[in-house]
């Protein structure tokens, strides 16, 4: 996919090669999340990042949920993770006050 993008890109390779190299270092779920965010596909982005077990990625997911009002989807996606669901509920309650 990255090679297709570079073939069609009108940018100088020096501009996008560091970006592509950075993408190669990411785990697959986080990579999909980042690409979905760039295309403003926030529902799909949340679905992808919710598959990651990283605490750092979870914090990033909370920001995505808050910024794009994805509360209902978040509660469904994190249902298998009760400890994270409780943390989400606490965060949502704090935002309402």
N, CA, C and O of each residue as an XYZ file, in Angstrom:
388
protein
N       0.824     -1.186      0.000
C       0.000      0.000      0.000
C       0.876      1.261      0.000
O       0.614      2.215     -0.732
N       1.902      1.242      0.823
C       2.778      2.412      0.900
C       3.437      2.700     -0.437
O       3.604      3.859     -0.818
N       3.809      1.653     -1.143
C       4.446      1.851     -2.450
C       3.467      2.464     -3.451
O       3.864      3.280     -4.283
N       2.216      2.084     -3.379
C       1.205      2.675     -4.272
C       1.060      4.158     -4.001
O       0.923      4.965     -4.920
N       1.093      4.503     -2.723
C       0.979      5.915     -2.347
C       2.161      6.697     -2.905
O       1.989      7.789     -3.446
N       3.359      6.138     -2.772
C       4.544      6.854     -3.246
C       4.546      7.009     -4.758
O       5.020      8.019     -5.279
N       4.020      6.017     -5.465
C       3.968      6.109     -6.928
C       3.061      7.244     -7.381
O       3.351      7.915     -8.372
N       1.970      7.462     -6.666
C       0.997      8.477     -7.062
C       1.279      9.847     -6.447
O       0.692     10.851     -6.853
N       2.170      9.881     -5.479
C       2.454     11.121     -4.779
C       3.252     12.077     -5.659
O       4.128     11.669     -6.421
N       2.926     13.346     -5.533
C       3.654     14.375     -6.265
C       4.668     15.065     -5.360
O       5.301     16.046     -5.749
N       4.809     14.535     -4.147
C       5.758     15.118     -3.206
C       7.160     14.587     -3.465
O       7.356     13.533     -4.070
N       8.103     15.341     -2.992
C       9.508     14.956     -3.041
C       9.701     13.759     -2.103
O       9.191     13.780     -0.983
N      10.425     12.714     -2.532
C      10.637     11.544     -1.666
C      11.234     11.880     -0.300
O      10.988     11.170      0.675
N      12.003     12.940     -0.225
C      12.566     13.335      1.070
C      11.481     13.740      2.053
O      11.704     13.717      3.264
N      10.315     14.109      1.554
C       9.217     14.508      2.421
C       8.471     13.313      2.994
O       8.071     13.339      4.158
N       8.279     12.270      2.200
C       7.443     11.170      2.680
C       8.199      9.919      3.104
O       7.618      9.062      3.770
N       9.466      9.780      2.748
C      10.221      8.581      3.144
C      10.367      8.481      4.669
O      10.178      7.390      5.207
N      10.690      9.554      5.387
C      10.749      9.430      6.852
C       9.393      9.028      7.452
O       9.334      8.265      8.416
N       8.320      9.544      6.876
C       6.976      9.189      7.341
C       6.721      7.693      7.128
O       6.220      7.015      8.025
N       7.064      7.182      5.947
C       6.863      5.756      5.656
C       7.734      4.880      6.553
O       7.296      3.821      7.000
N       8.947      5.312      6.813
C       9.819      4.550      7.707
C       9.251      4.489      9.123
O       9.366      3.470      9.804
N       8.644      5.577      9.552
C       8.003      5.611     10.867
C       6.817      4.647     10.911
O       6.602      3.973     11.918
N       6.050      4.581      9.825
C       4.905      3.670      9.772
C       5.342      2.213      9.888
O       4.644      1.403     10.498
N       6.480      1.880      9.314
C       6.979      0.497      9.348
C       7.246      0.019     10.771
O       7.190     -1.181     11.042
N       7.535      0.938     11.673
C       7.876      0.597     13.058
C       6.642      0.327     13.921
O       6.776     -0.206     15.022
N       5.462      0.676     13.453
C       4.239      0.578     14.260
C       3.637     -0.822     14.203
O       3.773     -1.544     13.215
N       2.959     -1.182     15.313
C       2.240     -2.447     15.273
C       1.030     -2.276     14.358
O       0.575     -1.150     14.156
N       0.498     -3.364     13.800
C      -0.544     -3.261     12.757
C      -1.802     -2.489     13.170
O      -2.327     -1.702     12.383
N      -2.285     -2.706     14.389
C      -3.500     -2.003     14.819
C      -3.262     -0.504     14.919
O      -4.101      0.299     14.512
N      -2.109     -0.137     15.464
C      -1.799      1.281     15.616
C      -1.562      1.929     14.257
O      -1.933      3.084     14.049
N      -0.960      1.210     13.349
C      -0.749      1.706     11.989
C      -2.090      2.002     11.323
O      -2.269      3.065     10.729
N      -3.029      1.066     11.421
C      -4.362      1.282     10.840
C      -5.050      2.465     11.496
O      -5.716      3.256     10.828
N      -4.887      2.583     12.809
C      -5.472      3.707     13.550
C      -4.944      5.040     13.004
O      -5.721      5.951     12.721
N      -3.630      5.144     12.860
C      -3.029      6.392     12.385
C      -3.514      6.748     10.976
O      -3.805      7.910     10.692
N      -3.599      5.755     10.104
C      -4.060      6.001      8.736
C      -5.521      6.423      8.748
O      -5.902      7.355      8.041
N      -6.346      5.741      9.548
C      -7.766      6.117      9.644
C      -7.929      7.545     10.158
O      -8.795      8.282      9.687
N      -7.108      7.930     11.112
C      -7.183      9.305     11.631
C      -6.837     10.315     10.544
O      -7.470     11.366     10.445
N      -5.847     10.003      9.740
C      -5.476     10.934      8.667
C      -6.605     11.106      7.659
O      -6.776     12.182      7.086
N      -7.376     10.037      7.446
C      -8.499     10.107      6.511
C      -9.807     10.494      7.208
O     -10.878     10.458      6.602
N      -9.706     10.864      8.490
C     -10.855     11.292      9.290
C     -11.934     10.211      9.393
O     -13.127     10.512      9.413
N     -11.504      8.966      9.456
C     -12.396      7.826      9.637
C     -12.303      7.410     11.108
O     -11.720      6.381     11.449
N     -12.901      8.246     11.966
C     -12.684      8.104     13.398
C     -13.316      6.853     13.999
O     -12.757      6.276     14.931
N     -14.468      6.422     13.489
C     -15.073      5.174     13.989
C     -14.129      4.002     13.741
O     -13.873      3.199     14.637
N     -13.623      3.915     12.536
C     -12.695      2.844     12.172
C     -11.395      2.962     12.971
O     -10.825      1.954     13.389
N     -10.937      4.184     13.178
C      -9.712      4.403     13.950
C      -9.878      3.862     15.369
O      -8.979      3.208     15.898
N     -11.025      4.135     15.979
C     -11.263      3.651     17.333
C     -11.339      2.126     17.361
O     -10.825      1.495     18.285
N     -11.969      1.542     16.368
C     -12.033      0.075     16.298
C     -10.632     -0.514     16.244
O     -10.359     -1.526     16.889
N      -9.753      0.103     15.488
C      -8.390     -0.413     15.366
C      -7.573     -0.219     16.632
O      -6.899     -1.149     17.078
N      -7.619      0.956     17.212
C      -6.791      1.194     18.400
C      -7.339      0.441     19.613
O      -6.595      0.173     20.557
N      -8.603      0.103     19.600
C      -9.159     -0.650     20.728
C      -8.604     -2.069     20.788
O      -8.719     -2.735     21.817
N      -8.005     -2.535     19.699
C      -7.399     -3.871     19.671
C      -6.031     -3.897     20.356
O      -5.521     -4.966     20.688
N      -5.450     -2.736     20.563
C      -4.138     -2.651     21.196
C      -4.289     -2.755     22.711
O      -5.237     -2.217     23.284
N      -3.370     -3.433     23.343
C      -3.399     -3.568     24.801
C      -2.461     -2.579     25.488
O      -2.322     -2.594     26.711
N      -1.826     -1.729     24.705
C      -0.895     -0.744     25.242
C      -1.641      0.325     26.035
O      -2.661      0.845     25.585
N      -1.124      0.644     27.211
C      -1.726      1.688     28.043
C      -1.622      3.057     27.361
O      -2.534      3.878     27.458
N      -0.521      3.289     26.683
C      -0.325      4.544     25.952
C      -1.363      4.687     24.833
O      -1.913      5.767     24.621
N      -1.622      3.590     24.124
C      -2.619      3.616     23.058
C      -4.018      3.811     23.635
O      -4.864      4.460     23.021
N      -4.255      3.249     24.814
C      -5.557      3.434     25.456
C      -5.783      4.906     25.797
O      -6.882      5.428     25.612
N      -4.748      5.565     26.290
C      -4.867      7.000     26.592
C      -5.156      7.798     25.320
O      -5.939      8.747     25.338
N      -4.523      7.407     24.230
C      -4.765      8.063     22.945
C      -6.207      7.798     22.483
O      -6.857      8.676     21.916
N      -6.692      6.584     22.733
C      -8.074      6.236     22.382
C      -9.059      7.096     23.172
O     -10.070      7.540     22.627
N      -8.771      7.331     24.444
C      -9.647      8.179     25.255
C      -9.748      9.585     24.684
O     -10.825     10.182     24.677
N      -8.628     10.112     24.206
C      -8.659     11.439     23.581
C      -9.492     11.427     22.302
O     -10.254     12.358     22.042
N      -9.345     10.376     21.514
C     -10.131     10.241     20.278
C     -11.623     10.180     20.608
O     -12.440     10.825     19.951
N     -11.964      9.404     21.627
C     -13.364      9.259     22.046
C     -13.928     10.611     22.457
O     -15.023     10.992     22.045
N     -13.174     11.321     23.265
C     -13.631     12.615     23.758
C     -13.733     13.650     22.635
O     -14.731     14.364     22.538
N     -12.710     13.730     21.793
C     -12.671     14.751     20.739
C     -13.733     14.549     19.669
O     -14.207     15.514     19.069
N     -14.110     13.287     19.427
C     -15.043     13.008     18.331
C     -16.367     12.396     18.809
O     -17.147     11.870     18.016
N     -16.597     12.478     20.115
C     -17.875     12.041     20.710
C     -18.230     10.608     20.299
O     -19.325     10.351     19.798
N     -17.308      9.694     20.514
C     -17.492      8.294     20.128
C     -17.834      7.422     21.337
O     -17.401      6.273     21.419
N     -18.607      7.966     22.267
C     -18.871      7.298     23.540
C     -19.584      5.950     23.376
O     -19.160      4.953     23.960
N     -20.646      5.915     22.598
C     -21.405      4.664     22.443
C     -20.540      3.568     21.828
O     -20.533      2.432     22.302
N     -19.827      3.912     20.792
C     -18.952      2.937     20.141
C     -17.878      2.464     21.117
O     -17.563      1.275     21.166
N     -17.325      3.373     21.879
C     -16.266      3.021     22.836
C     -16.764      2.026     23.879
O     -16.065      1.069     24.213
N     -17.952      2.249     24.383
C     -18.487      1.333     25.390
C     -18.705     -0.062     24.813
O     -18.512     -1.057     25.512
N     -19.099     -0.144     23.563
C     -19.265     -1.462     22.919
C     -17.908     -2.122     22.676
O     -17.745     -3.318     22.919
N     -16.947     -1.353     22.202
C     -15.644     -1.918     21.866
C     -14.863     -2.379     23.093
O     -14.136     -3.370     23.032
N     -15.011     -1.668     24.195
C     -14.238     -2.000     25.391
C     -15.011     -2.886     26.364
O     -14.559     -3.106     27.487
N     -16.156     -3.389     25.954
C     -16.948     -4.270     26.815
C     -16.148     -5.474     27.320
O     -16.285     -5.838     28.488
N     -15.312     -6.110     26.475
C     -14.529     -7.250     26.974
C     -13.451     -6.872     28.003
O     -12.846     -7.752     28.616
N     -13.213     -5.579     28.191
C     -12.162     -5.117     29.105
C     -12.810     -4.327     30.246
O     -12.811     -3.097     30.216
N     -13.359     -5.018     31.251
C     -14.114     -4.317     32.308
C     -13.315     -3.240     33.030
O     -13.869     -2.198     33.382
N     -12.017     -3.471     33.258
C     -11.230     -2.463     33.976
C     -11.091     -1.183     33.152
O     -11.087     -0.086     33.710
N     -10.978     -1.314     31.839
C     -10.882     -0.129     30.984
C     -12.245      0.529     30.842
O     -12.340      1.752     30.747
N     -13.294     -0.272     30.826
C     -14.640      0.288     30.724
C     -14.929      1.159     31.948
O     -15.510      2.236     31.814
N     -14.532      0.707     33.128
C     -14.746      1.504     34.338
C     -13.956      2.815     34.251
O     -14.451      3.869     34.649
N     -12.752      2.746     33.738
C     -11.954      3.960     33.588
C     -12.634      4.910     32.598
O     -12.651      6.121     32.819
N     -13.187      4.379     31.527
C     -13.905      5.210     30.552
C     -15.100      5.885     31.217
O     -15.316      7.085     31.047
N     -15.867      5.118     31.966
C     -17.055      5.685     32.623
C     -16.660      6.815     33.563
O     -17.325      7.850     33.604
N     -15.582      6.625     34.317
C     -15.124      7.691     35.216
C     -14.735      8.934     34.416
O     -15.076     10.053     34.798
N     -14.030      8.738     33.321
C     -13.616      9.874     32.491
C     -14.828     10.594     31.902
O     -14.862     11.824     31.866
N     -15.830      9.828     31.438
C     -17.028     10.432     30.852
C     -17.794     11.225     31.908
O     -18.303     12.310     31.627
N     -17.875     10.683     33.113
C     -18.590     11.386     34.186
C     -17.868     12.687     34.536
O     -18.519     13.702     34.783
N     -16.563     12.673     34.560
C     -15.801     13.888     34.867
C     -16.010     14.950     33.791
O     -16.039     16.144     34.091
N     -16.153     14.518     32.543
C     -16.329     15.476     31.447
C     -17.691     16.160     31.513
O     -17.835     17.283     31.030
N     -18.682     15.514     32.093
C     -20.025     16.068     32.158
C     -20.156     17.161     33.194
O     -21.085     17.965     33.127
N     -19.234     17.209     34.163
C     -19.325     18.192     35.229
C     -18.378     19.329     35.037
O     -18.338     20.244     35.860
